[in-house]
Amino acid sequence: MNETARAAIVTGVAGDVEIRSYDLPRPGPGEFVLEVELCGMCGTDAHIYRGRLDSVRFPALLGHEIVGRLTALGEGVRADHAGRPVEVGDRVGVFPALSCGRCYECTVRRRPGSCPDRRPSYGFASPADRPPYLTGGFATHLYASNAGTVFYRTGLEPAVAVLQEPLSVALHGLERSRVGIGSTVVVQGVGAIGLMAVVAARAAGAARVVAVGGPPARLELAAALGADEVVDIDRVPDPARRAHAVRDALGESRGADAVIGTAGSPAAFTEAIGLVADGGTLAELGNFTDRGTVPFNPFSDLLKRDITIAGVYGAGPDMQRRYHSALTLLRRGGLPFDQVVSHRVPLSGARRALEALGGDYRLDDREIVKLAIDPHA
């Protein structure tokens, strides 16, 4: 194990990203140190960078979609969360959320996100100028400083294994939307979580899946991952015309049984309500940070149409189960998962990547499908 580690630290809201060095800690009981091979960068990271998540204070070390190899194990760390033996050198995926696993919220209500002893998730712990350091994935190493950190050994390539966290979020959305055999589904937004929602909808038995979003590279991949039709928001910019295009793609003038909203804007949420068939469900995943409010009529938008609106916050209750299910789906293969990560960015390029993800979705003259930090590039 190297004696020092490097990390890309966001110094302030939309501010500089500095590469800082830290001494590698020696893990205590229940802890471990991981050499990060790849860490996904998602829209949440871009929102945090813009100061849209009040719980994260700066300077901050971001990155919560973490895959790497174990370099040091503390006392008692002998197996992953599925009970499979682990040793130094094994590749693992790390689930970012941390809860006690013993309290009423964890064991009875099965809502670890509401655990009173919940600690800041990896990639969300702050500030980064005080210990414990190395608590996010935009670094050469992760210090898993909390006993009970959920992780799974995997033989998948890093570019596929890094999809485990976004797929677990998509699975939460599919469960809340009640998608089943024969369902018609609209996936609104084709970032990493939207693409994974297409995969999850197919795995759940959906009969027809329509993906709505852009840019074209993401829509092409959505089709390769299982979408029957795609609707490009740039080619159909008017929401009313777009709604007609989506219904034509569904082959259903009434709308979809389920809409999975991953686009992450209030306007998109309003549009999604109009795409749900009467009696259907909108599962909203995308507005993970506060982007503002929308006009809403409880009678005409909700009750009269007998629809369900389900809020989906991250991987949600039973998050560990979904994380494991995501790994199972990725291991099954048969889909071009290895094409989802379009850009591998070194630590020195973290700010440029965050700006692009919150801007025009282009980096190095190519459309972004999925960004990932490669700390050893």
Secondary structure, 3 states (H helix, E strand, C coil): CCCEEEEEEECCCCCCEEEEEEECCCCCCCCEEEEEEEEEECHHHHHHHCCCCCCCCCCECCCCEEEEEEEEECCCCCECCCCCECCCCCEEEECCCECCCCCHHHHCCCCHHHCCCCECCCCCCCCCCCCCCCCCCCECEEEECCCCCCEEECCCCHHHHCCHHHHHHHHHHHHHHCCCCCCEEEEECCCHHHHHHHHHHHHHCCCEEEEEECCHHHHHHHHHCCCCEEEECCCCCCHHHHHHHHHHHHCCCCCEEEEEECCCCHHHHHHHHHHEEEEEEEEECCCCCCCCCCCCCHHHHHHCCCCEEEECCCCCCCHHHHHHHHHHHHHHCCCCHHHCCCEEECHHHHHHHHHHHCCCCEECCEECCCEEECCCC
